Amino acid sequence: MSISEFITKYFLEPYQADIGYNFINTLTYALLALGLLYFIFKVLQKYKIKIDLKFFISILPFILIGSTVRALVDNDILPYNYYTVSPGIYLIMTLIFLSVFTLCYHTHKQIKYPYKSLTALVGLALYTLLIIFTYSKINLTNALGFFIITTLFLATSAATYLILKKLKCKWGTTKMATLAISAHLLDASSTFIIVDFFGGWEKHPLPRFLANLTGTAATQFPLKLLILLPAIYLINSELKDKDLKNFLLIAIASLGLAQGLRNLISLIL
């Protein structure tokens, strides 16, 4: 197989046909994401940016924008192209966030307003513009599905937190760890309900394989926890740099939240 044939088979065809991911492009995108995260952290480190809950809040509106755009594409409200589906949409939103964050960082002293809060406000303004631009084409439906998913998400998040607290796993009950776990339980809850009860399908290869093997996407829950909990344990137990810990946990949370919100919004549009 030539290089062009390899790229066409594993990257271009899945995108053009919207047939989901395979192990090759999943691994490639994961490695590229790790490289981008390393670069971003080094830049934040250079400017001595404190990575905390306020930093995550500054990111949150941009995650919401990316997830909403992807959901609008799912519902044929926005066109399907490289810039409106993953990984393109998330790369673009990362670049937009970094641009806004940099601008707010360099101007906050002049306008006397915290740059993290200012970044969040700009993100909310951009999200408002997105809704204004598309609201006439939005027809909210599936209130029952929304209720079921949010209830399941809250129940599994609370149960996981209480179990970890009962077992005295302090590494898993910090604010950032709870945020990361809950974000992925939202993804698991939305995927399970949509695939099993609303005719959706799983695009990622390993979860898709397990769902096909067992006949249910409920396998998302043990799969998520089997991967997440050891990762969070290692991050909180082995790393000494608090900013690096928080940065990695925020990255994990952002990934789960982006997918979970996209699923939830896609269902109700």
N, C-alpha and C positions, 0 to 999 in steps of 0.2 A: 504494500500500500504506500503510495507516494504521500508526501507531506500535504499536498493540496487535497488529496482524497481523504486523508486522516482528518484534516480540519473541517472539510465538508460533512463527513459522516458524524463526527462527534460534537461539532459546534454549530455549524451553519444549518444543517437539516433539522436538528431539534428545535432551534429558534424559529426557523421558517414555518415548520409544521406545528409549532406549539405543542410538542409531545412530551414535554417535561425534560428532566435532567437524566444523565447517565453517569456512571462512576468516573469516566474520564473527565468530562467537563466539570463535574462537581469537585473533584480533586484539584483541578487547575484553578477554578475560581476561588477555592479555599486558600490555596497557596498565594494567589494574587492578593486576596483580602488580608492575609497575614502580613504580607509585605507592605501593604498600604497602612495597616494598623501600626506597624513598627515605625514607619515614617512619621505618621501623625503623632505618635507618642513622643518621638524624639523632638519634634517641633514644639509640642506643648511643654516638654521638659526644658527646652532651651529658653522659653519665655517664662518659665517658672509658674505655669498655670496649675493651680490646685485642682486635682481631680476628685470631686466630691459629688454629693447629691445635687447641688446647684448646677454643676456641669452637666449632669444627666438631664436636668430639667431644661437646660438650654438646647439640648439635642432633641428633646421630645417632639416639638412641633414639626421638625424636619422629618422625623420618622413617620409622623402622622401624614405629612404631605406625600411622601413616597408610597406609603401603604394605600392612601386614598387614590392616588393616580393609578396605581396598579389595579385597584378594585374598579375604577372607572373604565379601564381597558377591558377588564373581565366582562363588564356589562355593556360593551360596545358604545360607551359614551365618549371615550377618547380613542384615537387610532392605535392600532398595534404596530409598534416598531421598536427598534433597538433601544430608543431613548425612553420608552414608556413601560418596558418590562425588565425583569431582572436578568442579568446583573446590571444592565445599563442604567435603569432608573435609580438604583441605590448608589451607583458610582457618581451619578450626576448630583444626587441629593447630598452626598458626602462633600463634593466640591463646592456646592452652594453653601452648605453649613460652614465649611472652613473659610470661605470668602466672607460670609456675614460675620462670623466669629472674629476674624482678623480685623475687619473694619470696626466692629464694636469695641474690640480691645484697644485699638489705636485712637479711638475718639471718645471713650467713656470719660476721660478726665476733663475734656472740654465741655461735655454736656452734663457732667456731674451725676452720672447714673451707672450702677454696676454693670460691667460688660456682659456678664452671664445672663442677667435679667434682661438686658437690652437685646441680646441675641434671641432669647425666647420670645420677646415681644415682636421682633422682626419676623420670626418664624410664624407666629400666630397671624400676623398681618398678611403674610404670603399665603397661608392656609385659607384665610378669609377670602382673598382674591380668587383662589382656586374654586371655592364653593360658589362665589358670586358668578364666576364664569360658567359653571356647569349646573347650577341649581335647577334651571328650567327643564333639564333632561333627567333629573333625579326623581325617582318614584319609590319612596321608602316602603318596603314590604318585609315579610317574614319576621314580624315582631316576636312570634313564638320562638323561632330559632335563635334570635338574639337573646331572649330571656333564658333559654335552656343553656346556651353556651356560657353566658356570663355567670349563671348560677353554678354550673359545673366547674368553671374556672375558679370562682371564689371558694367553693367547697374543697377542691383538690389542693389549692394553694394553702388554705387554712389548715387542712389535715396534714399536709407535708410539713408545714412550719411547726405545728404542735408535736408531731412525732419526733422531729429533729430536736426540738426543745426538751421533750421528755427524755430522749436519749442523751441529752447534754452535749449535743454536737454544736458547740458555739460557732464553729467555722461555717455552719450552714444557716445560722439565724441572725447574722449581721444584716444591716439594712441593705447593703449591696448584694449580698448572697440571696436574700429573700426576693429582691427585685429581679435578679437573674432567673431564679427558679420559677417565680410567678409568671414572668414573661413567657417562658417556654411552656408552662402549663396552660396559658391562654392559647398558644399555638396548638398544643395537643388537644385541648377541648374543642376548639373551632374545627380542626381537621377531622376529629372523630365524628362530631355531629354532622358536619357537611358531607363527609364521605359516606357514612353509614345511613343517613336519613334524608339527605337532600340531593343525592345523585352526583356528588363531587368525586374527584379522583386525586390521588396523591402523586405529585410530580417528582418527588425525590426518590432515588432508586432503592435505598435500604428500607425506608418506611413503606414504600410501595410493595416491596418484596414480602415484608412481614405481614402487611395487610392482606395481600393476596394469599399468603400461606395460611393465615388464621381465619380469614373471612371477615375481619373487622379491623378498622383503623384505631381501635382502642389500644392496640399495641404501641401507639404513640406514647402513652403514659410511662410504661416501664422502660421503653427505649430512651426517652428523654432523661429519666432519672438515672438510668445506668450510665449514661454519658456525663450528665451534668454534675452529679454529686461527687464523683471522684475528681473531676476537673476543679470544682469549687474548693474541695478539700485541699488539693495540691496548691492552688493559688493562695488560699488563706493560711495554709500551714507552712509552706516552704518559702514564699516570697517575703522579703523584709521591707521592700519599698511600698509604702502605703498607696502612693499615687499609682504605681504600676498595678497593684492589686485591684484598686478601684477601676482603673482604665480597662483591664481585662474583663472584670465583672460587668461593666457598663457595655462593653462590646458584645458580650454574651447576651445580656438583656436586650440590647438593641436588635440583635438578630432574631430572637424569639418574638419580640414585640412587633417588629416589622411584618413578620409572617402571620402572626396571630391577628393583628389589626386588619391586614389585607383580607384574610379569610372572613372575618366578622363583617367588615364593611361590604365586601362582595356579596355576602348573603342578603344584606338588608337593602341594597340598592335596587 
